[in-house]
Amino acid sequence: MSKVNVVFWTQGGNTSAMAEAIGRGITESGNEAAVAFISDDQLNELKDAKAFAMGCPAMGDEVLEESEMEPFVSAVEAFASGKTILLFGSYGWGDGQWMRDWVERMQNAGATVLGGEGIICQEAPDDDMADKLAEAGKALAALA
């Protein structure tokens, strides 16, 4: 059984709900899901992982949260090469530009983004979105 990290930043709880759905899929695949708010401890664990998930909602003008998540993602860029990353996040408006930028950033750092794109959800995930996220969690766990 592999431990698969799902780290996220959330403000209103929607991205947290997405993370929990991914964690459910990881657990259903027979692996251990470590779902947690971002921290230096998680950063250290991601360095040794082959595959992991990161989530952040769109903030402001469709950017990552700037005071905590942005520095975290910058640190991940330094060791992302060769890793598979599932990116996810919620938004209230816009068209997902923050996620496209984030995917490109991780790919430029040498990572493979699971599915070739991030999973975005407007507001809270409904049952269909939760199932899609769980399936992505299973796919991620198969690579861990």
C-alpha positions in Angstrom: 0.0 0.0 0.0 1.4 3.4 -1.1 0.8 6.7 0.7 -0.4 9.3 -1.8 -0.3 13.0 -0.8 -3.1 15.4 -1.6 -2.1 18.9 -0.5 -4.2 22.0 -0.9 -5.0 25.5 0.1 -8.6 26.6 0.5 -10.5 29.6 1.6 -14.1 28.7 1.5 -13.9 24.9 1.6 -14.7 24.0 -2.0 -11.1 23.0 -2.8 -11.0 21.0 0.4 -14.1 19.1 -0.7 -12.3 18.4 -4.0 -9.3 17.1 -2.1 -11.4 14.8 0.1 -13.0 13.3 -3.1 -9.6 12.6 -4.5 -8.6 11.1 -1.2 -11.6 8.8 -1.4 -10.5 7.5 -4.7 -7.0 6.9 -3.4 -8.4 4.9 -0.5 -10.8 3.0 -2.7 -7.8 1.9 -4.7 -6.3 0.3 -1.6 -3.8 3.0 -0.9 -3.4 5.5 2.0 -4.5 9.0 1.3 -2.7 11.8 3.1 -5.1 14.8 2.6 -3.7 17.9 4.2 -3.5 21.7 4.1 -0.2 22.8 2.6 2.8 23.1 5.0 6.5 22.6 5.1 6.0 19.1 6.3 4.0 18.2 3.2 6.6 19.9 1.0 9.2 17.5 2.4 7.0 14.5 1.7 6.4 15.6 -1.9 10.1 15.6 -2.6 10.2 11.8 -2.1 6.9 11.0 -3.9 6.6 9.9 -7.5 3.1 11.2 -7.8 0.9 13.6 -5.7 -2.0 16.0 -6.0 -2.0 19.8 -5.4 -5.1 22.0 -5.2 -5.8 25.7 -5.0 -8.8 27.8 -5.9 -8.6 30.7 -8.3 -8.0 33.9 -6.5 -8.3 37.6 -7.6 -7.5 37.9 -11.3 -7.3 34.1 -11.8 -4.1 33.4 -9.9 -2.9 31.0 -7.2 -3.3 32.3 -3.6 -0.3 34.5 -3.2 0.8 34.4 0.4 0.9 30.7 1.1 0.2 28.7 -2.1 2.4 30.6 -4.5 5.6 30.1 -2.4 4.7 26.5 -1.9 4.3 25.9 -5.7 7.5 27.8 -6.3 9.3 25.3 -4.0 7.7 22.4 -5.7 9.0 23.6 -9.1 12.5 23.0 -7.9 11.9 19.2 -7.6 8.9 18.6 -9.9 10.9 17.1 -12.8 10.0 13.5 -13.3 7.0 13.6 -11.0 3.3 13.1 -11.9 1.0 15.7 -10.4 -2.8 15.9 -10.3 -3.7 19.6 -10.2 -7.2 20.7 -9.0 -9.1 23.7 -7.8 -12.4 25.5 -7.6 -13.4 28.9 -9.0 -16.3 31.3 -8.7 -16.0 33.1 -12.1 -13.6 33.2 -15.0 -12.7 30.5 -17.5 -9.9 28.5 -15.8 -6.9 30.6 -16.8 -5.3 30.1 -13.4 -5.3 26.4 -13.9 -4.0 26.5 -17.5 -1.1 28.7 -16.2 -0.5 26.3 -13.4 -0.4 23.3 -15.6 2.0 25.0 -18.0 4.2 26.0 -15.1 4.4 22.4 -13.8 5.1 21.0 -17.2 7.8 23.6 -17.8 9.3 22.4 -14.5 9.5 18.9 -16.0 6.4 17.3 -14.3 3.7 15.3 -16.0 0.3 16.7 -15.2 -2.1 13.8 -14.8 -4.6 13.8 -17.7 -2.7 16.7 -19.3 -4.9 19.3 -17.6 -6.1 20.3 -14.2 -9.5 19.5 -12.8 -11.6 22.6 -12.1 -14.9 22.9 -10.5 -17.2 26.0 -10.3 -18.0 26.4 -6.6 -18.6 23.2 -4.6 -18.2 19.8 -6.3 -21.5 18.1 -7.1 -21.8 14.3 -7.1 -20.7 13.9 -10.7 -17.6 16.1 -10.0 -16.8 14.2 -6.8 -16.9 10.9 -8.8 -14.6 12.4 -11.4 -12.2 13.5 -8.7 -12.3 10.0 -7.1 -11.5 8.4 -10.4 -8.5 10.8 -10.8 -7.4 9.8 -7.3 -7.5 6.2 -8.3 -5.4 6.9 -11.5 -2.9 8.9 -9.4 -2.6 6.1 -6.8 -1.8 3.6 -9.6 1.3 5.8 -10.4 2.5 6.3 -6.8 
